[in-house]
């Protein structure tokens, strides 16, 4: 079952789930959304004639990000509006802000509009956008924009005469409403242009949702006609993941109070809200056939070829006899996910419907139990329910409900115990057991939802975790870098051949090994390393089944990690880590010691003794 293949290319975002709202906000606030097709694809940040790109596929030279209580990634390969990159912003606190700012203020003379594309992942989120002077004060009234849900929309803000007579020292982005947990959102193609004359006083914004049919009615604040697009853009296929991702900037101060509070934002309603059919054409890349979403870690056909006798089978059967009542996604030590996976496996192997019925009941009951959770619990527990749902096959209404919940939960920020992160941002920021478990759940969700774009993004992150900093290096490492082969180039697994003070550290997981203390020899037996590997090998198995040769990445990083634990740390797998050697032995033809009565691990997926002929 060790398959090699070619990674799927990134895909364009799927059709949106809902249209952009055209409702007028209360308290004299009008949220305007406007469509203006950009002039060409794939433009990097630059000045062209009377157009200046602040962010295209990168920030303009000399520009930087300042942020507080927010995570910013400038190198997201999907979704993108145009070109190959977009910017993801994830506010981690109610008073968080992001500023895009040049080294020296940019004279605004000759520019009449600031334009940018937005893609939201939650309904009801409103973003305040402010143009700032050198003292951090708003030059004109900030504009409030309702983030479109699961679609791209272009926003155009006319610049006032006051702005034209000033210099722009920054662009501030803050929450305006829904100040609790925000789902990450995306920004692309931010530019200044001289496209029309500036208004003399109040700035407004209008926008159109892309990829939407025209609505049956139009909300209009004045009799101004909606602007006509001046050119046609062709949506190019996103490339295979290959770019380096970093998180620039650190916070130095809070956003000045002159950039919203909400009470300061009172634009006069002088714009038009309308929607038109898209004029862009989409080009779809050819892709290899999709793997059946029932086969995230193993297919029903493969299960039918496995023995229904012996110790490994009896272990699965014993787990399947346990109760799956009362699943709790928020309990990081809850093993109901493992029970549900066992029930799904036994149902497929035996055809006994009671196991399916019990698994389905638990899958439907787990939705909503995530309230108040920390991100580690979600990372550990979610994948098992997704895998089980694929194996048993949910009925139509159940499947629709589960898919809607799953699509939402992967973007939800959890701020219980541990850091405030979503499944996706946890995977992209935490190079340890948190991130590897989150990555497993992220990948399972992406496959179940047939989201090839996020699958490709997750594959890029995992490849970076294994040590390929050329494709991804956006992790936030702990302060103790003493176990890193090169503290200036930290990685999730140390590279091949690495030594430190004459000792082999090739294969060390530095951000987990540090939990046992700073570098010392002989190395301490640190349980977090084995736990991180539970998530790492699950990611590799899921990716391998989708055509990614993940077990070979970074000079077989996972094999080197398990080798180091046995040969240098003298620390073989025990307890709920005992499934790992079965998978490593099968993938690499290795012979690490194995155990009987294997436990399936903290993510419930470790039935590898049965998959690979264990006693």
C-alpha positions as CSV (number, residue, x, y, z in Angstrom):
1,X,0.0,0.0,0.0
2,X,3.0,2.3,-0.3
3,X,2.0,4.4,-3.3
4,X,4.0,7.0,-5.0
5,X,2.6,9.7,-7.2
6,X,2.4,13.3,-8.2
7,X,0.9,16.0,-5.9
8,X,-2.3,17.5,-7.0
9,X,-2.1,21.1,-8.2
10,X,-3.9,23.7,-6.2
11,X,-7.4,24.5,-7.3
12,X,-9.4,27.7,-7.5
13,X,-11.9,28.2,-4.7
14,X,-15.1,26.3,-5.0
15,X,-18.4,28.1,-5.7
16,X,-19.3,30.2,-2.7
17,X,-21.9,29.0,-0.2
18,X,-23.7,32.3,0.1
19,X,-24.0,35.7,-1.7
20,X,-22.6,38.8,-0.2
21,X,-25.1,40.7,1.8
22,X,-26.4,43.9,0.4
23,X,-28.1,45.0,3.6
24,X,-27.5,48.6,4.8
25,X,-26.0,48.7,8.3
26,X,-27.8,50.5,11.1
27,X,-26.5,53.6,12.9
28,X,-25.8,55.5,9.6
29,X,-23.2,52.9,8.6
30,X,-23.4,51.7,5.0
31,X,-21.4,48.7,4.0
32,X,-20.5,48.9,0.4
33,X,-19.1,46.2,-1.8
34,X,-18.0,46.9,-5.3
35,X,-16.8,44.8,-8.3
36,X,-14.0,46.0,-10.4
37,X,-12.1,43.4,-12.4
38,X,-8.4,43.7,-12.2
39,X,-6.4,44.4,-15.2
40,X,-4.2,41.3,-15.4
41,X,-3.3,38.2,-13.5
42,X,-0.3,37.4,-11.4
43,X,1.0,40.9,-10.8
44,X,3.6,41.5,-8.1
45,X,3.6,44.6,-5.9
46,X,4.8,47.5,-8.1
47,X,3.9,50.8,-9.6
48,X,2.6,50.8,-13.1
49,X,1.6,54.2,-14.6
50,X,-1.0,55.6,-12.4
51,X,-1.5,52.2,-10.5
52,X,0.6,51.2,-7.4
53,X,0.3,47.6,-6.2
54,X,0.6,47.5,-2.4
55,X,0.1,43.8,-2.4
56,X,0.0,41.5,-5.5
57,X,1.9,38.3,-5.0
58,X,4.0,40.1,-2.4
59,X,4.2,43.4,-0.6
60,X,5.6,46.3,-2.5
61,X,9.3,46.8,-2.0
62,X,9.9,48.8,1.2
63,X,6.5,47.9,2.7
64,X,6.2,45.9,5.8
65,X,3.5,44.4,8.2
66,X,3.0,45.7,11.7
67,X,0.5,43.7,13.8
68,X,-0.8,43.1,17.3
69,X,-2.8,40.1,18.3
70,X,-3.0,38.9,14.8
71,X,-1.3,36.4,12.5
72,X,-0.4,37.4,9.0
73,X,0.8,35.1,6.2
74,X,1.7,36.8,2.9
75,X,2.3,33.6,0.9
76,X,-1.0,31.7,0.8
77,X,-1.3,29.7,-2.4
78,X,-5.1,29.1,-2.1
79,X,-7.5,30.7,-2.2
80,X,-6.3,33.5,-4.5
81,X,-8.2,36.1,-6.4
82,X,-5.5,36.7,-9.0
83,X,-1.9,35.6,-9.3
84,X,-0.4,32.8,-7.2
85,X,-0.5,34.3,-3.7
86,X,-2.9,35.9,-1.2
87,X,-2.6,37.3,2.3
88,X,-4.3,35.5,5.2
89,X,-5.1,37.5,8.3
90,X,-6.2,35.8,11.6
91,X,-7.1,38.1,14.4
92,X,-6.3,36.4,17.7
93,X,-7.7,39.1,20.0
94,X,-10.6,41.5,20.2
95,X,-8.3,44.5,19.9
96,X,-6.0,43.1,17.3
97,X,-4.9,45.1,14.3
98,X,-2.8,44.8,11.1
99,X,-1.0,47.6,9.4
100,X,0.5,47.6,6.0
101,X,3.0,50.5,5.9
102,X,5.8,51.8,3.7
103,X,9.3,52.8,5.0
104,X,8.4,56.4,4.0
105,X,4.9,57.8,3.5
106,X,3.6,57.4,0.0
107,X,2.3,60.6,-1.6
108,X,-1.3,60.1,-2.6
109,X,-1.4,62.8,-5.3
110,X,-2.7,61.3,-8.6
111,X,-4.4,58.4,-6.9
112,X,-8.2,58.3,-6.6
113,X,-9.1,54.8,-5.5
114,X,-7.8,52.1,-3.2
115,X,-9.0,48.7,-4.3
116,X,-8.6,45.2,-2.8
117,X,-10.2,41.7,-2.9
118,X,-11.5,40.0,0.2
119,X,-12.5,36.4,1.0
120,X,-14.2,35.6,4.3
121,X,-14.8,32.3,6.1
122,X,-17.6,33.3,8.5
123,X,-20.8,35.3,8.2
124,X,-21.4,38.6,10.0
125,X,-17.8,39.6,10.2
126,X,-17.2,43.3,9.5
127,X,-13.8,44.8,8.8
128,X,-12.8,48.4,9.3
129,X,-10.2,49.8,6.8
130,X,-8.4,53.1,7.5
131,X,-5.8,55.1,5.6
132,X,-3.3,56.5,8.2
133,X,-1.0,59.4,8.3
134,X,2.5,59.5,9.9
135,X,1.0,59.8,13.4
136,X,-1.3,56.8,12.9
137,X,-4.4,59.0,12.6
138,X,-7.1,58.3,10.0
139,X,-6.9,60.7,7.0
140,X,-10.5,60.1,6.0
141,X,-13.3,58.2,7.7
142,X,-12.6,54.5,7.9
143,X,-14.8,52.3,5.7
144,X,-16.6,49.2,7.1
145,X,-16.8,46.2,4.9
146,X,-18.8,43.0,5.5
147,X,-16.6,40.1,4.7
148,X,-18.1,37.9,1.9
149,X,-18.7,34.4,3.0
150,X,-16.7,31.8,1.1
151,X,-16.2,33.9,-2.0
152,X,-14.0,36.7,-3.4
153,X,-15.4,40.2,-3.7
154,X,-13.6,43.3,-4.8
155,X,-13.9,46.5,-2.7
156,X,-13.2,50.0,-4.1
157,X,-12.8,53.0,-1.8
158,X,-12.6,56.4,-3.4
159,X,-10.0,58.7,-1.9
160,X,-11.0,62.1,-0.6
161,X,-9.3,65.3,-1.6
162,X,-7.8,65.4,1.9
163,X,-6.0,62.1,1.2
164,X,-4.8,63.3,-2.2
165,X,-3.2,66.2,-0.5
166,X,-1.5,64.0,2.1
167,X,0.8,61.0,2.2
168,X,-0.3,57.5,3.1
169,X,1.8,56.2,6.0
170,X,-0.2,53.0,6.5
171,X,-3.4,51.1,5.9
172,X,-5.0,49.8,9.1
173,X,-7.3,46.8,9.3
174,X,-9.3,46.1,12.4
175,X,-12.4,44.2,13.6
176,X,-15.5,46.3,13.5
177,X,-18.2,43.9,14.7
178,X,-18.4,40.3,15.9
179,X,-15.5,40.9,18.2
180,X,-15.4,37.3,19.5
181,X,-13.6,34.5,17.6
182,X,-12.9,35.5,14.0
183,X,-12.3,33.0,11.3
184,X,-9.2,33.8,9.2
185,X,-9.9,35.8,6.1
186,X,-7.9,36.5,2.9
187,X,-6.9,39.7,1.2
188,X,-5.5,40.0,-2.4
189,X,-4.6,42.5,-5.1
190,X,-4.5,45.7,-3.0
191,X,-3.7,48.7,-5.1
192,X,-4.0,52.4,-5.5
193,X,-5.2,53.7,-8.9
194,X,-6.0,57.0,-10.6
195,X,-9.1,55.4,-12.1
196,X,-11.6,58.3,-11.3
197,X,-11.8,61.7,-9.7
198,X,-11.7,61.8,-6.0
199,X,-14.8,63.0,-4.0
200,X,-14.4,66.2,-2.1
201,X,-15.4,64.9,1.3
202,X,-16.7,61.5,2.4
203,X,-15.2,58.3,1.1
204,X,-17.6,55.4,0.2
205,X,-17.1,51.9,-1.0
206,X,-19.0,49.7,-3.4
207,X,-18.5,46.1,-4.4
208,X,-19.7,43.1,-6.3
209,X,-19.4,39.5,-5.4
210,X,-17.6,37.5,-8.0
211,X,-18.9,34.1,-9.3
212,X,-22.5,35.0,-8.3
213,X,-25.6,35.2,-10.4
214,X,-27.3,38.6,-10.6
215,X,-29.7,39.2,-7.7
216,X,-33.4,39.8,-8.2
217,X,-33.1,43.3,-6.7
218,X,-30.6,46.0,-6.1
219,X,-30.1,48.1,-3.0
220,X,-29.2,51.6,-4.0
221,X,-28.3,54.5,-1.7
222,X,-28.2,57.1,-4.6
223,X,-28.9,57.2,-8.3
224,X,-25.3,56.7,-9.2
225,X,-24.9,53.9,-11.7
226,X,-22.7,51.0,-10.9
227,X,-19.3,51.3,-12.5
228,X,-18.7,49.2,-15.6
229,X,-15.7,46.9,-15.7
230,X,-13.0,48.1,-18.0
231,X,-11.2,44.8,-18.8
232,X,-11.6,41.1,-18.5
233,X,-9.4,39.0,-16.3
234,X,-8.7,35.3,-16.8
235,X,-8.5,33.2,-13.6
236,X,-5.3,31.2,-13.9
237,X,-4.9,27.8,-12.2
238,X,-3.1,28.0,-8.9
239,X,0.4,26.4,-9.1
240,X,1.5,23.4,-7.1
241,X,2.7,24.4,-3.7
242,X,6.3,25.5,-3.9
243,X,6.6,28.9,-2.3
244,X,8.2,29.8,1.0
245,X,5.7,31.2,3.6
246,X,6.9,33.4,6.4
247,X,5.1,35.6,9.0
248,X,6.6,39.1,8.9
249,X,6.6,41.7,11.5
250,X,6.0,41.9,15.2
251,X,3.8,44.2,17.2
252,X,5.2,47.3,18.7
253,X,2.2,49.4,19.7
254,X,-1.6,49.4,19.7
255,X,-3.5,50.9,16.9
256,X,-4.2,54.6,17.7
257,X,-7.7,55.2,18.9
258,X,-8.3,57.5,16.0
259,X,-8.6,54.3,13.8
260,X,-11.9,52.8,14.8
261,X,-13.5,52.5,17.6
262,X,-16.8,51.9,15.9
263,X,-18.3,55.2,17.0
264,X,-15.8,57.0,14.8
265,X,-17.0,55.3,11.6
266,X,-19.9,57.2,10.1
267,X,-19.6,57.3,6.3
268,X,-22.3,59.1,4.4
269,X,-24.4,56.7,2.2
270,X,-23.6,57.8,-1.3
271,X,-22.7,54.6,-3.0
272,X,-24.4,51.8,-4.8
273,X,-24.6,48.1,-3.9
274,X,-25.1,45.8,-6.9
275,X,-24.1,42.4,-8.2
276,X,-23.4,41.4,-11.8
277,X,-22.5,38.2,-13.5
278,X,-18.7,37.6,-13.6
279,X,-17.0,38.4,-16.9
280,X,-13.8,36.5,-16.0
281,X,-13.3,33.1,-17.5
282,X,-11.9,30.2,-15.5
283,X,-9.3,27.7,-16.7
284,X,-9.2,24.4,-14.9
285,X,-6.0,22.4,-14.7
286,X,-6.1,18.8,-15.5
287,X,-5.9,16.7,-12.3
288,X,-5.4,13.1,-11.4
289,X,-8.6,11.2,-10.5
290,X,-9.7,12.0,-7.0
291,X,-9.3,9.3,-4.3
292,X,-12.7,8.2,-2.9
293,X,-13.4,10.2,0.2
294,X,-14.4,7.0,2.0
295,X,-10.7,6.0,1.8
296,X,-8.9,8.7,3.8
297,X,-6.7,6.2,5.7
298,X,-7.9,2.9,4.2
299,X,-10.5,1.9,1.6
300,X,-13.4,-0.4,2.1
301,X,-11.9,-2.8,-0.5
302,X,-8.6,-2.9,1.5
303,X,-10.5,-3.6,4.7
304,X,-12.3,-6.5,3.2
305,X,-8.9,-8.1,2.4
306,X,-7.8,-7.9,6.1
307,X,-8.2,-10.9,8.4
308,X,-11.3,-11.3,10.7
309,X,-9.3,-13.3,13.2
310,X,-6.2,-13.0,15.2
311,X,-5.0,-10.7,17.9
312,X,-5.0,-7.5,15.9
313,X,-8.5,-8.0,14.7
314,X,-9.7,-8.9,18.2
315,X,-8.2,-5.6,19.4
316,X,-10.3,-3.6,16.8
317,X,-13.3,-5.7,17.7
318,X,-12.9,-5.0,21.5
319,X,-12.7,-1.3,20.9
320,X,-15.8,-1.5,18.7
321,X,-17.8,-3.0,21.6
322,X,-17.2,0.0,23.8
323,X,-19.9,2.7,24.1
324,X,-19.7,5.7,21.8
325,X,-22.4,7.6,23.8
326,X,-21.5,11.1,24.9
327,X,-18.7,12.0,22.6
328,X,-16.9,15.2,23.6
329,X,-14.7,17.0,21.1
330,X,-13.6,19.5,23.7
331,X,-12.0,16.8,25.9
332,X,-8.5,16.2,24.6
333,X,-8.3,12.9,26.4
334,X,-11.6,11.6,25.2
335,X,-11.1,8.4,23.2
336,X,-14.6,8.1,21.7
337,X,-13.1,9.0,18.4
338,X,-11.1,5.8,18.5
339,X,-14.2,3.8,19.4
340,X,-16.1,5.3,16.5
341,X,-13.3,4.5,14.0
342,X,-13.2,1.0,15.3
343,X,-17.0,0.7,14.8
344,X,-16.7,1.9,11.3
345,X,-13.9,-0.6,10.5
346,X,-15.8,-3.5,12.0
347,X,-19.0,-2.4,10.1
348,X,-17.1,-2.4,6.8
349,X,-15.4,-5.8,7.5
350,X,-18.5,-7.6,8.8
351,X,-21.5,-5.8,7.4
352,X,-23.2,-5.7,10.8
353,X,-25.3,-2.6,10.7
354,X,-25.4,-2.1,14.5
355,X,-21.8,-0.8,14.3
356,X,-22.7,1.6,11.6
357,X,-25.8,2.8,13.5
358,X,-23.7,3.4,16.6
359,X,-21.0,5.2,14.6
360,X,-23.4,7.5,12.9
361,X,-25.2,8.3,16.1
362,X,-21.8,9.4,17.7
363,X,-20.8,11.4,14.6
364,X,-24.1,13.4,14.6
365,X,-23.9,13.8,18.4
366,X,-20.3,15.2,18.4
367,X,-21.3,18.3,16.5
368,X,-21.6,21.2,19.0
369,X,-19.5,19.6,21.7
370,X,-16.5,21.7,20.6
371,X,-17.8,24.7,22.6
372,X,-15.1,26.0,24.9
373,X,-12.4,23.7,23.6
374,X,-8.7,24.2,23.3
375,X,-7.2,23.6,19.9
376,X,-5.2,20.5,20.9
377,X,-8.5,18.7,21.7
378,X,-9.9,19.6,18.3
379,X,-6.7,18.5,16.6
380,X,-6.6,15.2,18.3
381,X,-10.3,14.3,18.1
382,X,-11.8,15.6,14.9
383,X,-10.0,13.4,12.4
384,X,-11.4,10.2,13.7
385,X,-15.0,11.3,13.2
386,X,-14.2,12.4,9.7
387,X,-12.6,9.1,8.8
388,X,-15.5,7.2,10.3
389,X,-18.0,9.3,8.4
390,X,-16.3,8.5,5.2
391,X,-16.2,4.8,5.9
392,X,-19.8,4.3,7.0
393,X,-21.3,6.7,4.5
394,X,-23.7,9.2,6.0
395,X,-27.2,9.5,4.6
396,X,-28.2,12.6,2.6
397,X,-29.5,15.0,5.3
398,X,-26.9,13.8,7.9
399,X,-24.1,14.2,5.4
400,X,-25.2,17.7,4.5
401,X,-25.4,18.7,8.1
402,X,-22.0,17.1,8.9
403,X,-20.3,18.8,5.9
404,X,-21.6,22.2,6.8
405,X,-20.4,21.8,10.3
406,X,-17.0,20.4,9.2
407,X,-16.5,23.2,6.7
408,X,-17.1,25.8,9.5
409,X,-15.1,24.1,12.3
410,X,-11.8,24.0,10.4
411,X,-11.7,27.8,10.3
412,X,-13.0,28.4,13.8
413,X,-10.6,29.8,16.3
414,X,-10.6,27.9,19.6
415,X,-9.3,29.9,22.6
416,X,-9.8,27.4,25.5
417,X,-6.7,25.8,27.0
418,X,-3.6,26.6,24.9
419,X,-3.1,29.1,22.1
420,X,-6.1,30.7,20.3
421,X,-5.8,29.0,16.9
422,X,-8.0,27.4,14.2
423,X,-7.2,23.9,12.9
424,X,-5.6,25.5,9.9
425,X,-3.6,28.2,11.7
426,X,-2.5,25.6,14.3
427,X,-1.1,23.4,11.6
428,X,0.7,26.3,10.0
429,X,2.1,27.8,13.3
430,X,2.9,25.0,15.7
431,X,5.8,22.7,14.7
432,X,5.1,20.2,17.4
433,X,2.4,17.8,18.7
434,X,-0.2,20.5,18.4
435,X,0.5,21.1,14.8
436,X,0.8,17.5,13.7
437,X,-2.5,16.6,15.2
438,X,-4.2,19.7,13.7
439,X,-2.6,18.8,10.4
440,X,-4.2,15.3,10.5
441,X,-7.7,16.8,11.2
442,X,-7.1,19.5,8.5
443,X,-6.2,16.9,5.9
444,X,-9.1,14.6,6.8
445,X,-11.5,17.5,6.5
446,X,-10.1,18.7,3.2
447,X,-10.5,15.3,1.6
448,X,-14.0,14.7,3.0
449,X,-15.0,18.1,1.7
450,X,-13.2,17.5,-1.6
451,X,-11.2,20.7,-1.1
452,X,-8.1,20.1,-3.3
453,X,-6.9,23.6,-2.7
454,X,-6.6,23.2,1.1
455,X,-5.2,19.7,0.6
456,X,-2.4,21.2,-1.4
457,X,-1.8,23.9,1.1
458,X,-1.7,21.4,4.0
459,X,0.8,19.3,2.0
460,X,3.1,22.3,1.6
461,X,3.0,23.0,5.4
462,X,3.7,19.3,6.2
463,X,6.6,19.3,3.8
464,X,8.0,22.4,5.5
465,X,7.5,20.7,8.9
466,X,9.6,17.8,7.8
467,X,12.5,20.2,7.0
468,X,12.0,21.7,3.6
469,X,12.1,25.4,4.5
470,X,12.2,26.3,0.8
471,X,8.5,25.4,0.5
472,X,7.3,26.5,3.9
473,X,8.9,28.2,6.9
474,X,6.0,30.0,8.7
475,X,6.2,28.1,12.0
476,X,6.5,29.8,15.4
477,X,9.1,27.8,17.4
478,X,9.6,27.8,21.1
479,X,12.3,30.0,22.7
480,X,14.6,27.0,23.4
481,X,16.3,26.2,20.1
482,X,19.1,24.2,21.6
483,X,17.9,20.9,20.0
484,X,17.8,22.5,16.5
485,X,20.6,21.5,14.1
486,X,20.7,25.2,13.0
487,X,18.9,27.6,15.4
488,X,18.9,30.2,12.6
489,X,17.0,27.8,10.3
490,X,14.7,25.9,12.7
491,X,12.7,22.9,11.4
492,X,10.2,20.3,12.7
493,X,12.6,17.4,12.2
494,X,16.4,17.8,12.1
495,X,18.1,17.2,8.7
496,X,20.0,14.1,7.7
497,X,23.6,13.9,9.0
498,X,23.2,16.5,11.7
499,X,25.4,16.3,14.8
500,X,25.7,18.6,17.8
501,X,28.7,18.5,20.1
502,X,29.7,15.2,18.5
503,X,26.3,13.6,19.1
504,X,23.8,12.5,16.4
505,X,20.7,14.7,16.4
506,X,19.7,13.7,12.9
507,X,15.9,13.0,13.2
508,X,15.3,14.9,16.4
509,X,11.9,16.7,16.7
510,X,13.4,19.8,18.4
511,X,10.2,21.6,19.4
512,X,9.0,18.5,21.2
513,X,12.3,17.3,22.5
514,X,12.8,20.6,24.2
515,X,9.9,19.8,26.6
516,X,12.4,17.5,28.4
517,X,14.8,20.4,28.8
518,X,17.6,22.0,26.8
519,X,20.1,20.0,24.9
520,X,22.0,17.4,27.0
521,X,23.4,14.0,26.5
522,X,22.3,11.3,26.9
523,X,19.0,12.7,25.7
524,X,15.9,12.5,28.0
525,X,13.0,10.2,27.0
526,X,10.4,12.8,26.0
527,X,6.9,11.5,25.4
528,X,5.8,14.6,23.4
529,X,8.1,13.4,20.6
530,X,6.2,10.1,20.1
531,X,2.9,12.0,20.4
532,X,3.9,14.4,17.7
533,X,4.9,11.4,15.5
534,X,1.3,10.0,15.9
535,X,0.1,13.1,14.0
536,X,3.0,13.2,11.6
537,X,2.7,9.6,10.4
538,X,-1.1,10.1,10.0
539,X,-0.5,13.1,7.8
540,X,2.0,11.2,5.7
541,X,-0.4,8.2,5.3
542,X,-3.3,10.5,4.3
543,X,-1.1,12.4,1.8
544,X,0.4,9.3,0.4
545,X,-3.1,8.0,-0.5
546,X,-3.7,11.2,-2.4
547,X,-0.5,10.9,-4.5
548,X,2.0,12.8,-2.4
549,X,5.2,10.9,-1.6
550,X,5.3,12.2,1.9
551,X,7.2,9.3,3.5
552,X,10.1,10.2,1.3
553,X,10.2,13.9,1.9
554,X,13.3,15.4,3.5
555,X,15.4,12.3,3.2
556,X,12.8,10.1,4.8
557,X,12.4,12.3,7.8
558,X,9.9,10.1,9.6
559,X,12.1,7.1,9.3
560,X,15.1,9.1,10.7
561,X,12.9,10.4,13.6
562,X,12.0,6.9,14.7
563,X,15.6,5.7,14.2
564,X,16.9,8.4,16.5
565,X,14.4,7.5,19.2
566,X,15.6,3.9,19.1
567,X,19.3,4.3,18.5
568,X,20.2,7.5,20.3
569,X,17.5,8.1,22.9
570,X,17.0,4.3,23.6
571,X,13.3,5.1,23.8
572,X,11.0,2.7,21.9
573,X,7.3,3.2,21.6
574,X,5.0,2.3,24.5
575,X,1.4,2.9,25.5
576,X,-0.7,4.7,22.9
577,X,2.4,5.1,20.6
578,X,2.6,1.4,19.8
579,X,0.8,1.6,16.5
580,X,3.5,3.9,15.0
581,X,6.3,1.2,14.5
582,X,3.9,-0.9,12.4
583,X,3.3,1.8,9.9
584,X,7.0,2.8,9.8
585,X,8.1,-0.8,9.3
586,X,5.6,-1.3,6.5
587,X,6.5,1.9,4.7
588,X,10.3,1.7,4.9
589,X,10.9,-2.1,5.2
590,X,12.2,-1.5,8.7
591,X,12.2,-3.8,11.7
592,X,11.6,-1.7,14.8
593,X,10.2,-3.6,17.7
594,X,6.4,-4.0,17.9
595,X,3.8,-4.8,20.6
596,X,0.6,-6.7,20.9
597,X,-2.6,-5.2,22.1
598,X,-1.8,-2.0,20.2
599,X,-3.6,1.2,21.3
600,X,-4.9,3.4,18.4
601,X,-3.3,6.6,19.6
602,X,-4.6,10.0,20.6
603,X,-6.2,10.7,17.2
604,X,-7.9,7.3,17.0
605,X,-6.4,6.3,13.7
606,X,-3.6,3.9,14.7
607,X,-4.9,0.6,13.7
608,X,-1.8,-0.2,11.8
609,X,-1.1,-3.5,13.4
610,X,-4.3,-4.8,11.8
611,X,-3.7,-3.0,8.5
612,X,-0.2,-4.6,8.3
613,X,-0.6,-8.1,9.6
614,X,0.2,-7.8,13.3
615,X,-0.6,-10.7,15.6
